[in-house]
Amino acid sequence: MDRSNQRSNYMKKGVVFLVIITLLFLSGCSGPSDKEVGQAVLLVTPTVFLISLGFQYLFFRLWKLIFPQLTLSWLPNILFYTFLLLIAGIFGHGTPFWFLTDELGLAGIVFIILGPSFLTVLFIVMRVWLFFNPSKVFTWMSIGVMSFYILLAFPMVAGLTEGTSYSDYMSFFWVAPGTVLLFSSDYGWPGSLTILVFLILLVEVLIKIKKASKANE
C-alpha cells in the first residue's frame, strides 16, 4: 500500500510540474486539455527524432570500433521521419516546424520535457539492445522508441482520455525519465538524467575502445 501511495504521489507531482511550467510560459491561459497536450507531443516528435539521429550516429561510430559488423541504414529513418512530419501536420494542430513560430508556447514546453525523456529511454534501450543483438540496433532503435511514444499520444489526440487518469500516467512517463531526482520529493531539471546517462554510456564505450585497441596491439 505504501508503495502504491508513493507511486501515486510521484505521478501527481509530474502533473503539477507540467502544469506549473506551462502556466509560467502561458500566463493568462487556462491549462491545456489532454487533446492539446497530445497534439503538442505529435507536433514536436519530428524535431525530437531528428536530434536523436545525431546521438544515434555518434554511438554507432563509436561502437563500430568495437563491433565492426554493426550497420546503420538511413533509409528506414528517413521514411519514418517523413511519416512523423505527416502525422504532425495532420494531427498536431500546427506546423511540424513549430520552432520557427512557437516562441515557447505549449509545443516548446512539451519539447523541453519530452525531448530529454525520449533520449534517456533511447540510450537505455540502445545499451540493452546492444547486449542482446547489436547488428541492427542503430538502424531501428530511434524508430522503435519513437513509435511507442506517438502511440501513447494518440488516445489523447482522439479525445478518449478526457476525465480519466490516463494523462496523469503519461505526464509522469514524459517527465520522469528526463530528470535525476526520480525518488525524491521533487523533480530536477529536465535533461539532468539524460546528461548523466549519456555521459555514463559515453565513458563506457570509450573505455571499451581503449581496451580493444590495446588487445589488438
C-alpha positions in Angstrom: 0.0 0.0 0.0 2.8 2.4 0.9 4.5 1.8 -2.5 1.2 2.4 -4.3 0.7 5.7 -2.5 4.3 6.7 -3.2 3.9 6.0 -6.9 0.6 7.9 -6.9 2.3 10.9 -5.3 5.1 10.8 -7.9 2.6 10.9 -10.7 0.7 13.8 -9.2 4.0 15.7 -8.9 4.7 15.0 -12.5 1.3 16.6 -13.4 1.9 19.5 -11.1 5.4 20.0 -12.7 3.8 20.1 -16.2 1.0 22.5 -15.2 3.3 24.9 -13.3 5.8 25.1 -16.2 3.1 25.6 -18.7 1.4 28.3 -16.7 4.7 30.1 -16.3 5.1 30.5 -20.0 1.4 30.7 -20.9 0.4 33.4 -18.5 -3.2 34.3 -18.7 -4.2 31.0 -20.4 -6.1 28.1 -18.9 -4.3 24.7 -18.6 -4.2 22.7 -21.8 -6.6 19.8 -22.4 -5.5 16.2 -22.9 -6.1 16.7 -26.6 -4.0 19.8 -26.8 -1.1 18.1 -25.0 -1.3 15.1 -27.2 -1.3 17.3 -30.3 1.8 19.1 -29.0 3.5 15.8 -28.4 2.9 14.8 -32.0 4.0 18.2 -33.2 7.4 18.0 -31.6 8.2 14.4 -32.4 9.9 15.1 -35.8 12.3 17.5 -34.1 13.0 15.2 -31.2 13.5 12.3 -33.7 15.9 14.3 -35.8 18.0 15.2 -32.8 18.0 11.6 -31.7 19.5 10.6 -35.0 22.6 12.7 -34.2 23.2 10.7 -31.0 22.4 7.5 -32.8 25.1 8.2 -35.4 27.6 9.2 -32.7 27.2 6.0 -30.8 27.2 4.0 -34.0 30.6 5.3 -35.0 32.0 4.6 -31.5 30.6 1.1 -31.1 31.6 0.2 -34.6 35.2 0.5 -33.5 34.4 -2.4 -31.1 31.9 -4.4 -33.3 32.9 -3.9 -37.0 29.8 -5.9 -38.0 27.4 -3.1 -36.9 25.4 -1.5 -39.7 23.3 1.7 -40.0 20.7 2.2 -42.7 19.4 5.7 -43.1 16.5 4.8 -45.4 14.1 3.5 -42.7 14.9 6.5 -40.6 14.3 9.0 -43.4 11.0 7.3 -44.3 10.0 7.3 -40.6 10.9 11.0 -40.3 8.7 11.8 -43.3 5.9 9.8 -41.6 6.4 11.8 -38.4 6.1 15.1 -40.4 2.8 13.9 -41.9 1.4 12.9 -38.5 2.5 16.2 -37.0 0.9 18.1 -39.9 -2.3 16.2 -39.8 -2.9 15.6 -36.1 -0.5 18.1 -34.4 -2.6 21.2 -34.9 0.2 23.3 -36.2 3.3 23.3 -38.4 5.9 20.5 -37.9 8.4 23.3 -37.9 6.8 24.8 -34.8 10.2 26.1 -33.5 10.1 28.8 -36.2 6.9 30.3 -34.9 6.1 28.8 -31.5 8.1 31.2 -29.2 8.0 28.7 -26.3 4.3 28.1 -26.3 2.8 24.7 -25.4 4.9 22.9 -28.1 8.1 24.4 -26.8 7.3 23.3 -23.2 6.5 19.8 -24.4 9.7 19.7 -26.3 11.8 20.8 -23.3 10.2 18.0 -21.2 9.6 15.2 -23.8 12.9 15.6 -25.6 15.2 14.6 -22.7 12.7 11.9 -21.6 12.8 10.3 -25.0 16.6 10.5 -25.2 17.1 8.8 -21.8 14.8 6.0 -22.8 16.6 5.7 -26.2 20.0 5.5 -24.6 18.9 2.7 -22.2 17.1 0.8 -25.0 20.3 1.1 -27.1 22.5 -0.3 -24.4 20.2 -3.2 -23.7 19.7 -3.9 -27.4 23.5 -3.9 -27.9 23.9 -6.5 -25.3 21.5 -9.0 -26.9 21.6 -8.3 -30.7 23.9 -5.4 -31.8 23.8 -5.9 -35.6 20.6 -3.8 -36.3 20.3 -1.6 -33.2 21.4 1.6 -34.8 19.0 1.3 -37.7 15.9 0.7 -35.7 16.4 2.0 -32.1 15.1 5.5 -32.7 12.2 4.3 -34.8 11.2 1.7 -32.2 11.2 4.1 -29.2 9.5 6.9 -31.1 6.8 4.6 -32.3 6.0 3.8 -28.7 5.9 7.5 -27.8 3.5 8.5 -30.6 1.2 5.5 -29.9 0.8 6.8 -26.3 -0.2 10.2 -27.5 -2.9 9.1 -30.0 -5.6 8.3 -27.3 -5.2 11.9 -26.0 -5.4 13.4 -29.5 -8.5 11.4 -30.2 -10.2 12.8 -27.1 -10.5 9.4 -25.4 -8.7 10.3 -22.2 -10.6 13.5 -21.0 -11.7 12.9 -17.4 -9.6 9.8 -16.9 -6.2 9.3 -15.2 -4.5 8.4 -18.5 -2.9 11.8 -18.8 -1.6 11.5 -15.2 0.3 8.4 -16.1 1.6 9.9 -19.4 2.7 13.1 -17.6 4.7 11.0 -15.2 6.2 8.9 -18.0 7.1 12.0 -20.1 8.7 13.8 -17.2 10.4 11.2 -15.0 13.0 9.7 -17.5 14.5 13.1 -18.1 15.2 14.1 -14.5 17.7 12.9 -11.9 15.6 13.0 -8.7 13.1 10.3 -9.5 12.9 9.0 -6.0 13.0 12.3 -4.0 10.3 14.7 -3.1 10.9 17.0 -6.1 12.0 16.6 -9.7 15.2 18.0 -11.0 15.7 20.0 -14.2 14.6 18.4 -17.5 17.6 16.8 -19.1 19.6 16.2 -16.0 19.1 12.4 -16.0 19.6 12.4 -19.8 23.0 14.1 -19.5 24.0 11.7 -16.7 23.0 8.6 -18.7 24.7 9.9 -21.9 28.0 10.6 -20.0 27.9 7.1 -18.4 27.4 5.4 -21.8 30.0 7.6 -23.5 32.6 6.9 -20.9 31.8 3.2 -21.1 32.2 2.9 -24.9 35.4 5.0 -24.8 36.9 2.6 -22.2 35.9 -0.4 -24.3 37.5 1.2 -27.4 40.7 1.8 -25.4 40.7 -1.8 -24.2 40.0 -3.2 -27.7 42.9 -1.1 -29.2 45.3 -2.4 -26.5 44.2 -6.0 -27.2 44.9 -5.6 -30.9 48.4 -4.2 -30.4 
